Amino acid sequence: MPEDIQSPSIADTFMRYFDVSFCTSEALLRETQRLRYDVYCREFGFERDEDCPGGLEADLYDPQAFHCLVRHRATAEIAGCVRLVYTGNDTNQGRLPVATHCAAALDGANPHPDNLPSDGVCEISRLAVSAGFRRRVSEMETQLGNMEATSDDGAGERSFPLLAVALFMAARFMMLHCGRPHVFTTMEPRLARMLDRTGLHFRRLGPVVDYHGRRAAYYLHYTPDEHQASLASTRRNLQALFGVVDRQLQSQLHALTPVGKAGS
């Protein structure tokens, strides 16, 4: 069915059921850390339980990151979260997580985050969707949902990974407004293929390595001009979804600041 006449659209579905917001308090940050614990530790075993005291998956990068969460309106449950880590002279961690924990994925990388100005780099990380919103069999394989799906079937179907894409839309907003054009992330190649179809054209930097599954390091140069070009090449339904996320976050732009202490 042509996307322009589908009803409801993915933007309408998201706006009806979900809200996106920045973490503006330590209490909200703990909620995202609890979700990360449920997904990364209990469900997929990416992190050890003993490294997550109090049922919170936290690390040293949390205080130097912008955090976003998506909340289900009807239940107030956090459905997903994402963060954008930055480095700089005013931070304790001078390297991005990918350079510290996944250096093998940067073998031969050009650019390499360590070789760029520290105030110009950032990293998308700790993106997760609650298992409660991935209950379809096809969506339980990864912490983001069904990454092979690219079509949207309306509110009654979940073949489209709505929450994962909406979280990357939130990451887009943070990337656009943080003034750090050199964006890095680690992800599965199939997630990179899905994002390519949403207008985010990440470039792989090195080999696929075993780190929380088979992952590779990716890079994206993102400026206001490149943001506009990216949206222009994106399907209308995804442009509309970004519009919803953009409007919700614009009203909170003053709150785009780090919050909380690691492990708090």
Secondary structure by P-SEA (a helix, b strand, c coil): cccccccccaaaaaaacccccccccaaaaaaaaaaaaaccccccccccccccccccccccccccbbbbbbbcccccccccbbbbbbbcccccccccccccccccccccccccccccccccbbbbcbbbbbccccccccccccccccccccccccccccccaaaaaaaaaaaaaaaacccccbbbbbbcaaaaaaaaaacccccccccccccccbbbbbbbbccaaaaaaaaaaccaaaaaaaaaaaaaaaaacccccccccccc
